[in-house]
Amino acid sequence: DHRDLHTAYRRQRQMCIRDRDRLITDISDASRLDADLSRDEMKLINLSKLINGFINIKEETNKEITFINNVEDGLVIFGNQSRLLQVLDNLIGNSISFSPKKGKITIEGYSSNGKVKISIADQGKGISEKKKETIFERFYSDRPSDEKFGKHSGLGLSIVKQILEKHNAKIVADNIYNENQGIAGAKFTIEF
């Protein structure tokens, strides 16, 4: 029927407009990030409490995933709380996207040789060896095949790296391997 076709076309057009608007907003936010980061107030933050609180929220909203929290108490760094939450949201959000249903995400935090290290590991498909650096570039996106195209702008990990650099921190992406040396997931490690 002509009306059904017209309704379907309007609905598809509205989705495209919404995706385009989101992409424009993401690009605009990423462009302002450097200036915003230079003005952000840095202070002592109990990273352990911040991560534990964030994991509690994620556990409430993601019942299909098991979160394993291995974060030591008393991890304190100098930083901006809202920006660090943005980093956690992106990294844990990506881990949720790539994890199978009933999968596990392990968050570890510890102090070693005067450095604070945080890692987030999932049971997803892992990261291609060739892409371990590329994934931090703007507009890079390699999403799960069952995710709707256009849902992500490819700016998330680039923004994470940018925020962490302003915190004098490094991030490394790697794979987790099973006993047969097959890829068993991805792991992101931050060093403050």
Number of C-alpha atoms within 10 A of each C-alpha: 5 7 8 9 10 11 11 12 12 12 12 12 12 12 13 13 12 13 17 15 12 16 18 13 13 16 17 11 14 18 12 10 15 14 10 12 16 10 9 14 12 15 11 11 17 16 24 21 16 17 21 17 11 15 18 12 11 18 13 8 9 11 11 14 19 16 20 14 16 15 21 15 14 13 20 16 17 15 22 18 18 12 19 19 15 15 20 18 17 16 20 23 14 17 25 23 16 22 23 15 13 11 16 19 23 18 22 18 22 17 17 9 5 7 14 17 19 23 20 21 26 28 23 24 16 22 19 14 11 8 14 14 13 15 20 22 16 16 16 17 17 11 16 14 8 8 11 9 11 15 13 18 19 21 20 26 22 18 23 20 19 20 22 20 13 16 19 12 16 16 18 14 20 18 22 18 13 10 7 7 8 11 17 18 21 23 23 18 17 18 19 19
